[in-house]
């Protein structure tokens, strides 16, 4: 191999090895700024060993471990109006409306009870009966409103409260029938309808 061919070889600086001209490859003594063979001012470098094959700088260095792509998880779904069955939506609205009517009726009965106390002879008895009926109606109305809110939010306790309301209204309706008041049957039928809609809605969610 000629010296001119040596000019194309890759060279790396290594002070522990002899220095050579970067242009022609001639050996240069330490301290000389010019090549004794070609006369060019050169930078002193050391020729690479014959068994050394450096990796080109343009080639990327392989990683010791592969990088795994990040796994993307789908967002968690929460109950919303789009997931709420229509039967539960109707049941929650109906329960809230019945609750509002019961609260209004309870407040009116309490007001009448206060006025009935001024009636002579049996005014006190009438006031207690009417006031007690108003308190019961007000309590049932609050329970219906609470059940309507829970059903709207798809909470199981809304369905449990609907069952409790049906039992309470059933007892009230029985007492009302004994007293000759058949209008309580309408409340019982509407509460049973709410319960049936709730059952159908929860069955559709499964």
Residue pairs with C-beta under 8 A, 6 or more apart in sequence:
3 24
3 25
3 26
3 37
4 24
4 25
6 20
6 24
6 25
6 47
7 22
7 23
7 24
7 25
9 25
9 47
9 48
10 48
10 54
11 20
11 22
11 45
11 46
11 47
11 48
12 45
12 46
12 48
12 52
12 54
13 45
13 46
14 46
15 46
16 46
17 46
17 47
17 49
18 27
18 46
18 47
19 27
19 28
19 29
19 30
19 44
19 45
19 46
20 26
20 27
20 28
20 45
20 46
20 47
21 27
21 28
21 35
21 37
21 38
21 40
21 42
22 42
22 43
22 45
23 35
23 38
23 40
23 42
24 35
24 37
24 38
24 40
25 47
26 35
26 36
26 37
26 38
28 35
28 36
28 42
28 44
30 44
33 41
33 42
34 40
34 41
34 42
35 41
35 42
48 54
55 61
77 83
79 153
79 154
81 89
83 154
83 205
84 152
84 154
84 201
85 200
85 201
85 204
85 205
86 201
87 197
87 198
87 200
87 201
87 204
88 151
88 152
88 154
88 197
88 198
88 201
88 202
89 152
89 201
90 197
91 151
91 162
91 194
91 195
91 197
91 198
91 201
92 147
92 148
92 149
92 151
92 152
92 158
93 148
94 148
94 190
94 193
94 194
94 197
95 144
95 145
95 147
95 148
95 151
95 162
95 165
95 194
96 144
96 145
96 148
96 149
98 141
98 144
98 187
98 190
98 191
98 194
99 140
99 141
99 142
99 143
99 144
99 145
99 146
99 147
99 148
100 141
100 145
101 141
102 137
102 138
102 140
102 141
102 144
102 187
103 137
103 138
103 141
103 142
103 145
104 141
105 134
105 137
105 141
106 134
106 135
106 136
106 137
106 138
106 139
106 140
106 141
107 134
107 138
108 134
109 130
109 131
109 133
109 134
109 137
110 130
110 131
110 134
110 135
110 138
111 134
112 130
112 134
113 126
113 127
113 128
113 129
113 130
113 131
113 134
114 127
114 131
116 123
116 126
116 127
116 130
117 123
117 124
117 127
119 126
119 127
136 172
140 165
140 168
140 169
140 172
143 161
143 164
143 165
143 168
144 165
144 191
146 161
147 158
147 161
147 162
147 165
147 194
148 158
149 158
150 157
150 158
150 161
151 158
151 159
151 162
151 198
152 158
154 205
156 202
158 198
159 195
159 198
159 199
159 202
162 191
162 194
162 195
162 198
163 195
165 191
165 194
166 188
166 191
166 192
166 195
169 184
169 187
169 188
169 191
170 188
172 184
172 187
173 184
173 185
173 187
173 188
176 182
176 183
176 184
177 184
177 185
